[in-house]
Amino acid sequence: MSESIRIVEEKPIPSEATMIIGLPDVGLVGLIATSYLISELNLEEIAYMDSDLLPPVMVLHKGLPHAPLRIYGNQNLIAVISELAVPVPAIYPIMQEIVKWGQAKKVKRIVSIGGIPIENRQTITEPKVFGAASNQELLDMLNKSGLSIMNEGYIVGPQALTMRYSVSKKVSAIAILAQSFYNYPDPEAAAMVLKELSKISDIKVDISKLLEKGEEIRLKARDIMKRTQQEMSRMKKSQEYDLPLYV
C-alpha cells in the first residue's frame, strides 16, 4: 500500500458485495447518483481515505467532521464517494488503491458511475445510458438486460482508471455512463443511471425524489461543479466528445 494513501476501516467490511464508485466528474452524475443511493438505502460510513495527495479539507455534516472521500456500505453494497474533485496528480494512485482495496475485500464487481458529455444535452428530455464492461461475459449480461453498449468511444478519468486497474487485477467491472451536461450538475442523468443500475443488480431505489429535487441539487452542487470542471480540463475529459479511428 502506498505510504501516502491509506483506507481507514471504521466498521466490518462486507465481502462479496457490489462496489459502486461515484466520484465528481461530468455533470456530477456519479456523485449525485451514489449520494442518493447512500441516503435512500441508509448506508452507514464504514471507511474513509486518508491521503496527503488530497487537499487539506474536512467536510462538516451536522457539525461533525468527515473525510471528503468516504466509503459507505451494508452487507450487500459498498459505495465510494468524494465530495471534493480529486486532483489530477492524485487520481492514478487513488483509483489504484480503491480497486486494490476492493479486490482485497473480495467485491463481487465494481460499478463505476459517471456521465458522458453531450453537446445538445439541453434538447434531450431523458438522457440515454450506456454501459461498458471489463470482459465479454459481463458485456453479454449488459446486453441481455437491455442496456445500450458503448461500442466505440473514449472513457476518461475515474471510470477509465477503474476499468484499467480492474482488468489488470482481474476484478469484474462495469461502467454505467449517462448522457450529461459537461459542466452543469445533472440530477436527471443521475436518475437515469440508477434506473438502469436496477436492471443489472439488486440495487433498487425510487428515483422520483431525485427528479423532484433536481433544481435544489443543481444549486447545492454549483461550487463543487466549478472545482470539478477545472480538474476535468486537466484530464482532457472533453475528449469523450470524440470517436476513435478504426480502419
N, C-alpha and C positions, 0 to 999 in steps of 0.2 A: 504494500500500500504506500502511496506517495506520502512523504513526510509532511507535505503542506496541505493534504486533503485527508479528512477522516470523517466517516459516518458514525455518529454517536447514537447508539441504540438506547432508547429510554424504556421500552417495553418489549416483551417477547415478539419476535418477528415470525409471521406465519410462513410455512413452506408450501410449495405447490400452489401459490397464489398467482393471480394475474397482476402484473405491474403496469400501471398507467403512468406515463410521463407527460406532463403538460407544463412546459416552460414558456416564458414570454417570447413571442415570435410574431409572425404575420397575423395582424388582426387580433392578437392575444387569444387566438382560438383555443390553443391548448390550455392556457392558464385559466380562462373563463370556464371551459368545459370541466376541467379537473377540479377547480374550486367548487363548482356547483355539485359535482359528484360527492365531494367531501362533506358538503353541507347537507345534502339531501339524504345521504346514507349514514350520517352521524359518525363518520370515521374519526378515530382518535389519533393524536400525534404519537407516533411510535419511534421516530428517529429524526435526526437533523444532520446537516452537513456543516462541519467546521473547517474553514479553509482560509489561509491568508491570501488566496487568489481572488476571493470575493471582497467587495467593498466593506469597510468597517461600519456596518449598519446592523441595527436590531430593529425588528418590526414590532410595534406595540398593538396588541389586540386586547381590548377590555382592560387596558392599563398594565398588562403583563408583557414582558419581552419574549420574543420568539426569533429564532434564526430565520433569515429570509428564504433559505432553501430547506424545506421540511418534507418529511415523509409521514404519511398517514396510512391507516390500514384497519382491516378487520381480519377474520380468519380466512377470507377468500380473496381479498383485494389489497394491493399496495398502491398508493397514489403519491407521486412525487411532484411537488410544485415549487416554484420560486417566485417570490413577489418582487424580485429585482431582475433586471436584464443581466444575464451572465456575460461578463466582459469577454470579448473575442479571445484574448490570450489564455483565458481560463476554460473556454468551452471544451477544448480537446481533453485535458486531463479530468475535468469534472464529469463529462459524459462517459469517459472510460471507467472512472471509478463507480459511477452509478450502475453501469452494466455489469462490472465485475462483482459488485455487491449483490446485485440481483441473481447472478449466477451462483454465488456462494449460498444464497438463501433458497436456491432451487426453485426459482419462479417458473411457473408453467409457460408463460410467454410474456414478452414485453410489448405493450401497445403504446406507440408514440403518437400523440395527437397534435395537429397543427393546421395551418392554413396555407393555401396556395394563392398567391396574389393574382387577381384578375382585373384587367383594366376597366371593364364595363360592369363592375360589381353593382353599381347603383341601379342598374336596369334589371337586375336579377332578383326575383321575389324569394325563391327558395334555392339557396346555393347547392350545387352538386357536390357530392362527396366521393373521393377516390381512395383506393387502397393500394398498398404495395406490401410485399412480404419477403422474408429472408430465404424462403425455399419454395419449391414447387407445390409441395403438399399444402402449405398454408395458403398459397395463391389459389389453388383449386378450391379450398374451403371458402375463401372470399368470393370467388366466382359463384359458387353454389348458393351462397347467401344472397346473391343479387347485387353485391357492392361493385360499383364500376372500378375497373382496374386501371391504374395509371401505367399504360403500356410504354409510353415514351416520355421523357422529360428529365428534369433535374430535381433533386431534393437537396436543400442547402440548410446548414445549421444543425440544431439539436437532433432533428429527425434523421438527417443524413449520418451523423456520428453514431446515434443509437443503432441504426441499421448496420453500419460498418463494424462496430465493435461486437454487436450481437452475432454477426456472421462469423467473425474471427474466433469467437468463443463458443460457437455452435449453440447459441441460445435462440429459441424461436422468437421472431419479432415481426410485428406488423406496424405499418404507418397508416394512419387514417387522416386524410387531409381534405379540408373543405375549401371551396372557392371563397375568397375573402377579400375585403379591403386590405390594401398593403399597410397603410399607416393610420387606420381608424379601428378602435375596438369593435369587434363584430360578434355580438352575442347570438345573432341569428345563425351564423355559420357554426358557432359552438353547439347550438341546439341540434343542428342537422348531424353533426359528428356523433353526438350522444344517441341520436335516433338510430344511426347506422351501427354504432357500437352494440346496441341492444340486440341486433340481428346476429352478431357473431360471438356473443358471450352471454353470461348470466347477469350482466350488469344492466339493470333496468331502472330508469328514473323517469318521472313525469317532467317533460320539458316545458310544460305550459307556463310555469312560474318564471323560467329563464326567459321565455319570449316576452312575457308581460313586463319584466324588469329591464328590458333592453335599453331604454333610454337612460335609466338610472345607472346601469352598468357602464354605459358609454361615458357618462360624466365622471364617474368614480375612477375610471381607468385611463383618463386622458394623460395624466402625468407619467404613469408607467409606460404608456404607449410612446410618448416622446422619447424617453430614455431608451426604450427598446429599438426605436427606429434608428437611433444613432449606431447601435451595435449591429443591426441588420445591414446597414450600409457597409459596414466593415466586413461583414460576412458575405457580401455580394448576393444578398437574398433576392435582389431584383432579377438575378439570372434565372429564377424559376419561371419568368415570363417566356424564356427561350425554349427551343426544342433542339435536342442534339441531332447531329447529322449522321445518318447511317446510309451508306451507299450500297 
